[in-house]
């Protein structure tokens, strides 16, 4: 088999020198200090990474010759570069000329049946220049039976021009195959979606996160998501935002096309509004990462095909003349600054959004103290890498929006960071 030439692309060269040639300079007259010897950068040790792509539905079945992309990251999980190789038909691959240094991490990515899969992250060890990776891939199915919304959060806020709504979805696939391209999109015969979501008929200024012009398709009464849904819990996370005109009475129609394990309807505590609906109880008082207080109305175990009308009562506190209604801050000692998930998704909501999966503040101070003491050391270890992931995704999105990256490079790097973020969420769900 003829292998493709391995190509190393450096995205961010931060203090690392692989092989630089010193620049030539013209001869000069001697001056004090001019004969101080120049230090020559030492190239990093190089080695190889072998691996195997395994079809989880039939491990003995050949996956075919696939391109392998080896992402190289630093200890803060900033991407430094990528090496390219190719697998044999049975899934084995070898990538050579891999730089090895303590603090570098590696993950391999492949595209199988139009879906990108990643290996678990591994880290370089002192004196070792060989490593092995396994990339699990799955066959596809159009059947949505195994897919559900694990968590959903609907955030409401009130502006001069209408009620702002942000719907956050975290999807799980409990099956053994990746779900994709099984749903017909109303008014569109060119492509099929993995899943369809309803939207209010009068929704305006509809926008999505992640910002991917090729992933989401709007249609009358909803939108389609073309992204594959791989097996696992909370594997796909998205946000749909839009504006609804004010009405009397002010209502919101909540509809489901998939089973929903839990949904939270969230209002700023200072909004001046309350929500009522069939099966909806009194709100919980919760605190966001920024210390602001929100009213959370939880609902669980909602079947697919449910239609629920939420009614808002009260007088909304709407900012006027550029002023902002002050948010109430917590007076309880049970400070629980928890990110609402937008960060781990690589999603940065703009003004008016809530920056945290909110957590109930009803837990006692004693239980919080016990948890903090027991988990203090582990949180200190996990936080830097976790925070670095969030910051890196946000910086990447900003760079792309400003035209600093082409779409192919942006997608590849973002998918890699998202996969790491999902792994971090699975390993540490309380983050």
Secondary structure in CASP SS format (residue, H / E / C, confidence):
PFRMAT SS
TARGET T0000
AUTHOR 0000-0000-0000
METHOD secondary structure of the structure
MODEL  1
X C 1.00
X C 1.00
X C 1.00
X C 1.00
X C 1.00
X C 1.00
X C 1.00
X E 1.00
X E 1.00
X E 1.00
X C 1.00
X C 1.00
X C 1.00
X C 1.00
X C 1.00
X C 1.00
X C 1.00
X C 1.00
X C 1.00
X C 1.00
X C 1.00
X C 1.00
X C 1.00
X C 1.00
X C 1.00
X C 1.00
X C 1.00
X C 1.00
X C 1.00
X C 1.00
X C 1.00
X C 1.00
X C 1.00
X C 1.00
X C 1.00
X C 1.00
X C 1.00
X C 1.00
X C 1.00
X C 1.00
X C 1.00
X C 1.00
X C 1.00
X C 1.00
X E 1.00
X E 1.00
X E 1.00
X E 1.00
X E 1.00
X E 1.00
X E 1.00
X E 1.00
X E 1.00
X E 1.00
X E 1.00
X C 1.00
X C 1.00
X C 1.00
X C 1.00
X C 1.00
X C 1.00
X C 1.00
X C 1.00
X C 1.00
X C 1.00
X C 1.00
X E 1.00
X E 1.00
X E 1.00
X E 1.00
X E 1.00
X E 1.00
X E 1.00
X C 1.00
X C 1.00
X C 1.00
X C 1.00
X C 1.00
X E 1.00
X E 1.00
X E 1.00
X E 1.00
X E 1.00
X E 1.00
X E 1.00
X E 1.00
X C 1.00
X C 1.00
X C 1.00
X C 1.00
X C 1.00
X E 1.00
X E 1.00
X E 1.00
X E 1.00
X E 1.00
X E 1.00
X E 1.00
X E 1.00
X E 1.00
X C 1.00
X C 1.00
X C 1.00
X C 1.00
X E 1.00
X E 1.00
X E 1.00
X E 1.00
X E 1.00
X E 1.00
X E 1.00
X E 1.00
X C 1.00
X C 1.00
X E 1.00
X E 1.00
X E 1.00
X E 1.00
X C 1.00
X C 1.00
X C 1.00
X E 1.00
X E 1.00
X C 1.00
X C 1.00
X C 1.00
X C 1.00
X C 1.00
X C 1.00
X E 1.00
X E 1.00
X E 1.00
X E 1.00
X E 1.00
X E 1.00
X E 1.00
X E 1.00
X C 1.00
X C 1.00
X E 1.00
X E 1.00
X C 1.00
X C 1.00
X C 1.00
X C 1.00
X C 1.00
X E 1.00
X E 1.00
X E 1.00
X E 1.00
X E 1.00
X E 1.00
X E 1.00
X E 1.00
X E 1.00
X E 1.00
X E 1.00
X E 1.00
X E 1.00
X C 1.00
X C 1.00
X E 1.00
X E 1.00
X E 1.00
X E 1.00
X E 1.00
X E 1.00
X E 1.00
X E 1.00
X E 1.00
X E 1.00
X E 1.00
X E 1.00
X C 1.00
X C 1.00
X C 1.00
X C 1.00
X E 1.00
X E 1.00
X C 1.00
X C 1.00
X C 1.00
X E 1.00
X E 1.00
X E 1.00
X C 1.00
X C 1.00
X E 1.00
X E 1.00
X E 1.00
X E 1.00
X E 1.00
X E 1.00
X C 1.00
X E 1.00
X E 1.00
X E 1.00
X E 1.00
X C 1.00
X C 1.00
X C 1.00
X C 1.00
X C 1.00
X E 1.00
X E 1.00
X E 1.00
X E 1.00
X E 1.00
X E 1.00
X C 1.00
X C 1.00
X C 1.00
X C 1.00
X C 1.00
X C 1.00
X E 1.00
X E 1.00
X E 1.00
X E 1.00
X C 1.00
X C 1.00
X E 1.00
X E 1.00
X E 1.00
X E 1.00
X C 1.00
X C 1.00
X C 1.00
X E 1.00
X C 1.00
X C 1.00
X E 1.00
X E 1.00
X E 1.00
X E 1.00
X E 1.00
X E 1.00
X E 1.00
X E 1.00
X E 1.00
X E 1.00
X E 1.00
X E 1.00
X E 1.00
X C 1.00
X C 1.00
X C 1.00
X C 1.00
X C 1.00
X E 1.00
X E 1.00
X E 1.00
X E 1.00
X E 1.00
X E 1.00
X C 1.00
X C 1.00
X C 1.00
X C 1.00
X E 1.00
X E 1.00
X E 1.00
X E 1.00
X E 1.00
X E 1.00
X E 1.00
X E 1.00
X E 1.00
X C 1.00
X C 1.00
X C 1.00
X C 1.00
X E 1.00
X E 1.00
X E 1.00
X E 1.00
X C 1.00
X C 1.00
X C 1.00
X C 1.00
X C 1.00
X C 1.00
X C 1.00
X E 1.00
X E 1.00
X E 1.00
X E 1.00
X C 1.00
X C 1.00
X C 1.00
X C 1.00
X E 1.00
X E 1.00
X E 1.00
X E 1.00
X E 1.00
X E 1.00
X E 1.00
X E 1.00
X E 1.00
X E 1.00
X E 1.00
X C 1.00
X C 1.00
X C 1.00
X C 1.00
X E 1.00
X E 1.00
X E 1.00
X E 1.00
X E 1.00
X E 1.00
X E 1.00
X E 1.00
X C 1.00
X C 1.00
X C 1.00
X C 1.00
X C 1.00
X C 1.00
X C 1.00
X C 1.00
X C 1.00
X C 1.00
X C 1.00
X C 1.00
X C 1.00
X C 1.00
X E 1.00
X C 1.00
X C 1.00
X C 1.00
X C 1.00
X C 1.00
X C 1.00
X C 1.00
X C 1.00
X C 1.00
X C 1.00
X C 1.00
X C 1.00
X C 1.00
X C 1.00
X C 1.00
X C 1.00
X C 1.00
X C 1.00
X C 1.00
X C 1.00
X C 1.00
X C 1.00
X C 1.00
X C 1.00
X C 1.00
X C 1.00
X C 1.00
X C 1.00
X C 1.00
X E 1.00
X E 1.00
X C 1.00
X C 1.00
X C 1.00
X C 1.00
X H 1.00
X H 1.00
X H 1.00
X H 1.00
X H 1.00
X H 1.00
X H 1.00
X H 1.00
X H 1.00
X H 1.00
X H 1.00
X H 1.00
X H 1.00
X H 1.00
X H 1.00
X H 1.00
X H 1.00
X H 1.00
X H 1.00
X H 1.00
X H 1.00
X H 1.00
X H 1.00
X H 1.00
X H 1.00
X H 1.00
X H 1.00
X H 1.00
X H 1.00
X H 1.00
X H 1.00
X H 1.00
X H 1.00
X H 1.00
X H 1.00
X H 1.00
X H 1.00
X C 1.00
X C 1.00
X C 1.00
X C 1.00
X C 1.00
X H 1.00
X H 1.00
X H 1.00
X H 1.00
X H 1.00
X H 1.00
X H 1.00
X H 1.00
X H 1.00
X H 1.00
X H 1.00
X H 1.00
X H 1.00
X H 1.00
X H 1.00
X H 1.00
X H 1.00
X H 1.00
X H 1.00
X H 1.00
X H 1.00
X C 1.00
X C 1.00
X C 1.00
X C 1.00
END
